[in-house]
Each structure stands twice: as structure tokens, then as C-alpha cells.
């Protein structure tokens, strides 16, 4: 094979696998294990969801450094449990980012001094906010779970658990379920907000397991793609992506299995 043929073959492979030099992406999504994600939008805005890195058993050791997250514009929190909030306070202090959460939990965070009140972004389900630009819309939606805030040995009410639908600059919509069981309004979320990608808990015990998640996504919400999360970190969370794939059967919903630390470019 001549040199020009070789170059053409390499370029063809680059196009096929979508890793072209200088290629722009609608977003980048990095998973750290459990429900912790870093979302970087096309315009460079950075959203961190449920930051739990430093004590996360699935986060790669080389990523257990909050400084490596770089600039953060917004932190979103689905509920008060430690495996979703462990690094909220430190990350907020380090970056100065706004911290979004349900209104009641925000009141608790403010009264306890966990996050300065001027950094807190408090709102409630069905509300849509645009804290990092008018072309990025974030809607708080229902989740079926519980929520408490534990601070210095005391347990405080954490308001209601929530999920989020994030609409990016190009209209692409990402749903983060938070911790939840199946609920009928997932059908409404699918029909009304029409998420393209769903980040969905599958571990079981504290949340829906793989079979319930398959029903929720395949029969109710029907996104184009699902990324399983919140599994394998602690002994009770035994659900696996393969069980979800098997339960989906011939559903057109695509399941993308990520490994902790991996970045997905879309």
C-alpha cells in the first residue's frame, strides 16, 4: 500500500469512528461512577451532577482530585444522600459555581452554612431555569426516592428527591434520573420533554433495578439512548447493565455502557 493510500485509509477510519481532528461535539459526558457526571457543553459550559468522587469506590484513583475537574459553572444535586453530595461543599468553595437543588434542601444547605446562600440556586419540580446562559435550559422533574442531609452527626430533612432534564444549545436533551423507582409520570417526561439520552439508576435495593429500569425506559420514557448508572459501588447495588439489556429485548432503545472515568463525545 502506497503512502497516499495509507493516509486515505486512516482518514476513512477517523470519519467512521467519529474522532476527526478538530471535530466539534455537541457535548462531552464523563462518568465517575455512581451518579456523578461532568457535562461539558458545545459552548464550553461545565455542569457537574451529584459530585461524589473522593470517596467513590468506582472513581479511578487518578481522578480523585477535584482540581482536575477544572472550571465548573454549575453543580446540580438530585437529593441529599452522601453518595450524591459528598463533594458538593468542597467543589462549590473551590470553583464558586452555582449549586442547584430542590428549594427545601437549599434552605437546609444555606442554614447549615454548607454553601453560601448567594451560590445556592433553589427551585422546584416543573420549574425551568437558565443559570448559565439562555440557550441551556434545566428543568427539575420528579423522582421517587427519599432525601436527607447529614451534617456533623445530625440528620436534617432534605426536601424531595428530583431528576433533571438538561436541554443543550442545539436542542439535545439529557435526562438524569437521580435515585428513583419507576413511576407513571416517566411517560409524561418522555412525551413532554422528549429526552434524547437518559442517565438511569439500575442498581436495585435503594432504586429501581435493571428490569424496572428497562420497563421505565423501554415502555414509558423511550429515549434514544440510555446510560446505566448507580450500580456496583456498594454491595446492595447488584444490578448490571447486561440485565437491563436483556430485559429490554428488541426495544429500539440503545444502551451505552460506560466505565468509570470514561468520556463520551456526542
C-alpha positions as CSV (number, residue, x, y, z in Angstrom):
1,X,0.0,0.0,0.0
2,X,1.4,3.4,-1.0
3,X,1.7,6.3,1.4
4,X,-1.3,8.2,-0.1
5,X,-3.4,5.0,0.1
6,X,-2.4,4.7,3.7
7,X,-3.3,8.3,4.5
8,X,-6.7,7.8,2.8
9,X,-7.3,4.7,4.9
10,X,-6.5,6.5,8.2
11,X,-8.8,9.4,7.3
12,X,-11.6,7.0,6.4
13,X,-11.3,5.3,9.8
14,X,-11.3,8.7,11.5
15,X,-14.6,9.6,9.8
16,X,-16.2,6.2,10.5
17,X,-15.3,6.2,14.2
18,X,-16.1,9.9,14.7
19,X,-12.8,11.0,16.0
20,X,-11.8,13.5,13.4
21,X,-9.1,16.1,14.0
22,X,-10.8,19.3,15.1
23,X,-14.2,17.7,15.1
24,X,-16.7,19.7,17.3
25,X,-19.1,17.9,19.6
26,X,-22.5,18.8,20.9
27,X,-21.3,17.8,24.3
28,X,-18.8,15.7,26.3
29,X,-20.0,13.5,29.2
30,X,-17.7,12.0,31.7
31,X,-18.8,9.4,34.3
32,X,-17.1,8.9,37.6
33,X,-19.2,6.0,38.9
34,X,-22.4,6.0,40.9
35,X,-24.4,9.1,39.7
36,X,-21.6,11.5,39.3
37,X,-21.1,13.1,35.8
38,X,-19.3,16.0,34.3
39,X,-21.2,17.5,31.3
40,X,-19.3,19.9,29.0
41,X,-21.5,21.7,26.5
42,X,-20.6,22.8,23.0
43,X,-20.0,26.3,24.2
44,X,-17.7,25.1,27.0
45,X,-20.1,25.4,29.9
46,X,-19.4,22.8,32.6
47,X,-22.1,21.1,34.7
48,X,-21.2,18.6,37.4
49,X,-24.1,16.4,38.6
50,X,-24.1,14.7,42.0
51,X,-20.4,15.1,42.8
52,X,-19.1,12.0,44.6
53,X,-15.5,11.4,43.6
54,X,-13.1,11.4,46.6
55,X,-14.7,8.5,48.4
56,X,-16.4,6.9,45.4
57,X,-15.1,3.3,45.2
58,X,-15.5,3.3,41.4
59,X,-13.8,6.6,40.6
60,X,-10.3,5.9,39.2
61,X,-7.6,7.0,41.7
62,X,-6.1,9.4,39.2
63,X,-9.4,11.3,39.0
64,X,-9.9,11.6,42.8
65,X,-8.8,15.2,42.7
66,X,-11.5,17.9,42.4
67,X,-9.0,20.3,40.9
68,X,-8.9,18.0,37.8
69,X,-12.5,18.9,37.1
70,X,-11.2,22.4,36.1
71,X,-13.7,25.2,35.6
72,X,-17.2,24.3,36.8
73,X,-20.2,26.6,36.1
74,X,-23.0,24.7,37.8
75,X,-23.4,21.9,40.3
76,X,-26.7,20.0,40.2
77,X,-27.8,17.9,43.1
78,X,-30.6,15.4,42.9
79,X,-31.0,14.7,46.6
80,X,-29.3,14.8,50.0
81,X,-27.7,11.4,50.4
82,X,-23.9,11.3,50.8
83,X,-23.2,9.3,47.7
84,X,-24.6,12.2,45.7
85,X,-23.4,15.2,47.8
86,X,-20.1,14.2,49.4
87,X,-18.0,16.7,47.4
88,X,-20.6,19.4,46.9
89,X,-19.3,21.7,49.6
90,X,-15.6,21.5,48.6
91,X,-16.4,21.8,44.9
92,X,-18.6,24.8,45.4
93,X,-16.0,26.5,47.5
94,X,-13.2,25.7,45.1
95,X,-15.0,26.8,41.9
96,X,-17.5,29.4,43.0
97,X,-20.1,27.5,40.9
98,X,-23.8,27.9,41.5
99,X,-25.3,24.9,43.3
100,X,-28.8,23.8,42.1
101,X,-31.1,21.7,44.2
102,X,-34.7,21.4,45.4
103,X,-35.8,24.5,47.3
104,X,-36.2,22.9,50.7
105,X,-32.8,21.2,50.6
106,X,-31.3,24.5,49.5
107,X,-32.8,26.1,52.6
108,X,-31.1,23.5,54.8
109,X,-27.8,23.9,53.0
110,X,-28.0,27.6,53.5
111,X,-29.0,27.5,57.2
112,X,-26.2,25.0,57.9
113,X,-23.6,27.1,56.1
114,X,-22.7,24.2,53.7
115,X,-22.9,26.5,50.7
116,X,-23.1,30.3,50.7
117,X,-26.6,31.5,50.1
118,X,-25.5,33.6,47.1
119,X,-24.3,30.4,45.4
120,X,-27.5,28.4,46.0
121,X,-29.9,28.0,43.2
122,X,-33.2,26.9,44.7
123,X,-36.2,25.8,42.6
124,X,-38.8,23.1,42.3
125,X,-40.2,20.4,40.1
126,X,-41.6,21.5,36.7
127,X,-39.5,24.7,37.0
128,X,-37.1,25.6,34.2
129,X,-34.0,27.7,34.9
130,X,-31.2,29.1,32.7
131,X,-28.4,29.9,35.2
132,X,-25.5,29.5,32.7
133,X,-27.0,31.1,29.6
134,X,-30.3,31.5,27.9
135,X,-29.5,28.6,25.5
136,X,-29.1,26.0,28.2
137,X,-32.4,25.1,29.9
138,X,-32.5,23.0,33.0
139,X,-35.9,21.6,34.2
140,X,-36.4,19.9,37.6
141,X,-38.5,16.8,37.4
142,X,-39.9,14.2,39.7
143,X,-38.0,11.3,41.3
144,X,-39.4,8.6,43.6
145,X,-37.0,8.2,46.4
146,X,-36.1,9.9,49.8
147,X,-33.8,12.7,50.8
148,X,-31.9,13.6,54.0
149,X,-28.9,15.8,54.7
150,X,-26.5,14.5,57.3
151,X,-24.1,17.1,58.8
152,X,-21.9,16.7,61.9
153,X,-23.8,13.6,63.0
154,X,-27.2,15.2,62.8
155,X,-29.8,14.2,60.2
156,X,-31.9,17.0,58.6
157,X,-34.8,16.9,56.2
158,X,-33.6,17.1,52.6
159,X,-36.7,18.1,50.8
160,X,-37.9,16.0,47.9
161,X,-35.6,14.0,45.5
162,X,-35.6,15.1,41.9
163,X,-34.3,14.4,38.5
164,X,-33.2,16.9,35.7
165,X,-33.8,17.4,32.0
166,X,-31.0,19.5,30.6
167,X,-31.6,21.0,27.1
168,X,-28.3,21.9,25.4
169,X,-27.5,24.7,22.9
170,X,-28.5,22.6,19.9
171,X,-31.7,21.3,21.5
172,X,-30.3,17.9,22.6
173,X,-31.9,16.8,25.8
174,X,-30.3,14.8,28.6
175,X,-32.4,13.3,31.5
176,X,-30.6,12.4,34.8
177,X,-32.9,10.3,36.9
178,X,-31.3,10.8,40.2
179,X,-32.2,7.9,42.6
180,X,-35.7,6.7,41.7
181,X,-38.1,3.9,41.4
182,X,-40.4,3.5,38.4
183,X,-43.3,6.0,38.4
184,X,-46.0,6.5,35.8
185,X,-45.1,10.2,35.1
186,X,-42.0,8.9,33.4
187,X,-44.3,8.5,30.4
188,X,-45.2,12.2,30.7
189,X,-41.5,13.2,31.0
190,X,-40.8,11.2,27.8
191,X,-43.7,12.6,25.9
192,X,-43.4,16.2,27.0
193,X,-39.6,16.8,27.4
194,X,-38.6,14.1,24.9
195,X,-35.1,13.4,26.2
196,X,-32.6,12.0,23.7
197,X,-30.3,10.5,26.3
198,X,-31.2,9.1,29.8
199,X,-28.8,8.6,32.6
200,X,-30.6,6.0,34.7
201,X,-30.1,4.2,38.0
202,X,-30.2,0.4,37.8
203,X,-28.5,-0.9,41.0
204,X,-31.6,-2.0,42.9
205,X,-32.3,-2.1,46.7
206,X,-32.5,1.7,47.1
207,X,-33.6,2.4,43.5
208,X,-35.1,0.5,40.6
209,X,-33.1,-2.4,39.4
210,X,-32.3,-3.4,35.8
211,X,-35.7,-4.9,34.9
212,X,-37.6,-2.0,36.3
213,X,-35.3,0.5,34.6
214,X,-35.8,-1.4,31.3
215,X,-39.5,-1.1,31.7
216,X,-39.2,2.6,32.6
217,X,-37.1,3.3,29.5
218,X,-38.5,0.9,27.0
219,X,-42.2,1.3,27.8
220,X,-42.6,4.7,29.4
221,X,-39.9,7.3,28.6
222,X,-38.5,5.8,25.4
223,X,-35.3,7.9,24.9
224,X,-33.0,7.1,22.0
225,X,-30.1,6.1,24.3
226,X,-29.7,5.1,27.9
227,X,-26.5,5.1,30.1
228,X,-26.9,2.9,33.2
229,X,-25.6,4.3,36.5
230,X,-25.7,3.9,40.2
231,X,-24.7,0.2,40.3
232,X,-21.7,-1.8,41.5
233,X,-20.4,0.7,44.0
234,X,-21.7,-0.8,47.2
235,X,-22.8,-4.5,47.9
236,X,-26.6,-4.0,47.8
237,X,-26.4,-2.4,44.3
238,X,-26.2,-5.6,42.4
239,X,-28.0,-4.7,39.1
240,X,-25.9,-4.9,35.9
241,X,-26.2,-3.3,32.5
242,X,-26.4,-6.7,30.9
243,X,-29.5,-7.5,32.9
244,X,-31.1,-4.2,31.6
245,X,-30.1,-5.0,28.0
246,X,-31.6,-8.5,28.3
247,X,-34.8,-7.1,29.8
248,X,-35.1,-4.5,27.0
249,X,-35.2,-7.3,24.5
250,X,-35.9,-6.0,21.0
251,X,-36.6,-2.5,22.2
252,X,-35.1,0.2,19.9
253,X,-33.7,2.0,23.0
254,X,-29.9,1.8,22.7
255,X,-27.9,1.1,25.9
256,X,-24.4,2.7,26.1
257,X,-22.4,1.1,28.9
258,X,-19.7,3.4,30.2
259,X,-16.8,2.6,32.5
260,X,-15.9,5.0,35.4
261,X,-13.6,7.7,34.2
262,X,-14.7,7.3,30.5
263,X,-15.7,10.3,28.5
264,X,-18.4,10.1,25.8
265,X,-18.3,12.6,23.0
266,X,-21.5,13.2,21.1
